[in-house]
Amino acid sequence: MIITPCLAPGFRGRLYTLDPLFALGPDALAPDPAIGIAKVCLSELAVGWDNVFQEIVVRRASDVFAAAAADGAWYDLLPPTARLVSAILRFQMDGIAQPYFAEIRPPYTLILTPPDDTQLLERWCATHGFVLLTHPMPPS
């Protein structure tokens, strides 16, 4: 499990983003058979608005993008005036029945479960644009 809840002096972690979901929609979740990832689905998406109400809408489904497209009933999952608060991605690995999960809460938190084999999920997140920074932060 990787959790980086806040910046501390000398922070040498990574920054995370959900921007690929805005830019590419479901195409941001392309599988990667070369590293054993057969399928990636968006299981939960929290969308917020920076207004006087600070509303956050959470959508959960086995596949949020597929649910939005079902029966031609599209609704705006990623409104351009909103910000993505968090997302949970479900990974199906080749030859493994149990799914793996990545919870991304920009900018500092990535939680991977189960925590025993996280390198493949970290690699997928990095190659698909969900990781912003892998070098030390400059001193303030």
C-alpha positions as CSV (number, residue, x, y, z in Angstrom):
1,M,0.0,0.0,0.0
2,I,1.3,3.5,-0.9
3,I,-0.1,6.4,1.0
4,T,1.4,9.9,0.9
5,P,-1.2,12.1,2.7
6,C,0.8,15.3,3.0
7,L,4.0,17.0,2.0
8,A,6.7,17.0,4.6
9,P,10.1,18.7,4.6
10,G,12.3,16.8,2.1
11,F,9.3,15.1,0.5
12,R,10.5,12.7,-2.2
13,G,7.3,11.2,-3.4
14,R,5.0,11.4,-6.4
15,L,2.1,13.6,-7.3
16,Y,-1.0,11.9,-8.7
17,T,-3.7,13.2,-11.1
18,L,-7.0,12.2,-12.6
19,D,-6.4,14.4,-15.7
20,P,-6.2,11.4,-18.1
21,L,-9.9,10.7,-17.3
22,F,-10.8,14.2,-18.4
23,A,-8.6,14.0,-21.5
24,L,-9.4,10.5,-22.7
25,G,-12.5,9.3,-20.9
26,P,-12.7,5.4,-20.9
27,D,-9.7,5.3,-23.3
28,A,-7.5,6.3,-20.3
29,L,-8.1,2.9,-18.8
30,A,-6.5,0.8,-21.6
31,P,-5.3,-2.6,-20.4
32,D,-1.7,-3.5,-20.7
33,P,-1.3,-7.2,-21.6
34,A,2.5,-6.9,-21.7
35,I,2.6,-6.5,-17.9
36,G,-0.4,-8.8,-17.2
37,I,-3.2,-6.3,-16.9
38,A,-6.2,-7.7,-18.8
39,K,-8.8,-5.1,-18.0
40,V,-9.2,-1.8,-16.1
41,C,-12.5,-0.4,-15.0
42,L,-13.5,2.8,-13.2
43,S,-15.4,1.5,-10.1
44,E,-15.9,4.9,-8.4
45,L,-15.7,8.5,-9.3
46,A,-16.1,11.5,-7.1
47,V,-16.6,14.8,-8.8
48,G,-16.7,18.1,-7.0
49,W,-17.5,21.8,-7.7
50,D,-15.6,24.7,-6.2
51,N,-18.6,26.9,-5.5
52,V,-20.4,28.1,-2.4
53,F,-21.9,24.6,-1.7
54,Q,-18.7,22.5,-2.3
55,E,-20.9,19.8,-3.7
56,I,-19.4,16.3,-4.4
57,V,-21.2,13.7,-6.4
58,V,-19.9,10.1,-6.1
59,R,-20.8,7.5,-8.7
60,R,-20.2,3.8,-8.1
61,A,-20.7,0.9,-10.5
62,S,-18.9,-2.2,-11.6
63,D,-17.9,0.0,-14.6
64,V,-18.9,3.7,-14.2
65,F,-18.2,4.5,-17.9
66,A,-20.2,1.5,-19.1
67,A,-23.1,2.4,-16.8
68,A,-23.1,5.9,-18.1
69,A,-23.3,4.6,-21.7
70,A,-26.0,1.9,-21.0
71,D,-29.1,2.1,-23.1
72,G,-27.9,5.3,-24.7
73,A,-28.6,7.2,-21.5
74,W,-25.4,9.3,-21.4
75,Y,-25.0,11.7,-18.5
76,D,-22.1,14.0,-18.0
77,L,-19.6,12.0,-15.9
78,L,-16.9,14.6,-16.3
79,P,-18.4,18.1,-16.4
80,P,-15.9,20.6,-17.7
81,T,-16.6,23.0,-14.7
82,A,-16.0,20.3,-12.1
83,R,-12.9,18.8,-10.6
84,L,-12.2,15.2,-10.1
85,V,-11.8,14.5,-6.4
86,S,-11.0,10.8,-6.4
87,A,-11.4,7.6,-8.4
88,I,-11.1,3.9,-7.7
89,L,-9.8,1.8,-10.6
90,R,-10.4,-2.0,-10.6
91,F,-7.7,-4.1,-12.4
92,Q,-8.2,-7.6,-13.6
93,M,-4.9,-9.4,-13.9
94,D,-4.1,-12.3,-16.2
95,G,-4.6,-15.6,-14.4
96,I,-5.7,-14.0,-11.1
97,A,-9.4,-14.2,-10.1
98,Q,-9.2,-11.6,-7.3
99,P,-9.3,-8.0,-8.6
100,Y,-6.7,-5.4,-7.6
101,F,-7.6,-1.8,-6.8
102,A,-6.0,1.6,-7.1
103,E,-7.6,4.6,-5.3
104,I,-6.3,7.9,-6.5
105,R,-6.9,11.1,-4.5
106,P,-4.9,13.9,-6.1
107,P,-2.5,15.2,-5.5
108,Y,-0.7,13.1,-2.9
109,T,-2.5,9.8,-2.3
110,L,-2.4,6.5,-4.2
111,I,-3.7,3.5,-2.3
112,L,-3.1,0.1,-3.9
113,T,-4.7,-3.1,-2.7
114,P,-3.8,-5.8,-2.1
115,P,-0.5,-4.3,-0.9
116,D,1.7,-7.3,-1.6
117,D,2.3,-6.8,-5.4
118,T,2.0,-3.1,-6.2
119,Q,4.8,-2.6,-8.8
120,L,2.6,-3.6,-11.8
121,L,-0.1,-1.2,-10.7
122,E,2.4,1.6,-10.1
123,R,3.9,1.1,-13.5
124,W,0.5,1.1,-15.2
125,C,-0.5,4.4,-13.4
126,A,2.8,6.0,-14.4
127,T,2.6,4.9,-18.1
128,H,-1.0,6.0,-18.4
129,G,-0.4,9.5,-17.1
130,F,-1.8,9.3,-13.5
131,V,1.6,10.1,-12.0
132,L,2.8,13.7,-12.3
133,L,6.1,13.9,-10.5
134,T,8.8,11.5,-9.6
135,H,11.6,13.8,-8.6
136,P,12.2,15.8,-5.3
137,M,10.3,19.0,-4.7
138,P,12.5,22.1,-4.7
139,P,12.9,23.8,-1.2
140,S,10.4,26.5,-0.5
